[in-house]
Amino acid sequence: LAAAIDDSFGSFDAMKSALVAVTVPIQGSGWGWLGYNIATGKIEVAACPNQDPLQATTGLVPLMGIDVWEHAYYVDYRNVRPEYVNAIWDVIN
């Protein structure tokens, strides 16, 4: 997985930045995704609004998702979604 991330993004940090950049601005509820593109063999980031499924809407196979529905973060982060999305990386390595 690390080699595929490096191949697709150049580095783990670049992948994190790309995923955060598409996840934080989702309007309302939804998901930020890291997905595998079967056609290209690359890993990509994507955002899906509401409960739209990644594979059915983008063709990407889900590898990791960040839930940005308010129920996922409101108790701990209130309405500060960027802090929640950045704190995900304290758990995922």
Stockholm file with secondary structure:
# STOCKHOLM 1.0

chainA/1-93         LAAAIDDSFGSFDAMKSALVAVTVPIQGSGWGWLGYNIATGKIEVAACPNQDPLQATTGLVPLMGIDVWEHAYYVDYRNVRPEYVNAIWDVIN
#=GR chainA/1-93 SS CHHHHHHHHSSHHHHHHHHHHHHTTCSSSEEEEEEEETTTTEEEEEEEETTCCHHHHHCCEEEEEEECSHHHHHHHHTTCHHHHHHHGGGTCC
#=GC SS_cons        CHHHHHHHHSSHHHHHHHHHHHHTTCSSSEEEEEEEETTTTEEEEEEEETTCCHHHHHCCEEEEEEECSHHHHHHHHTTCHHHHHHHGGGTCC
//
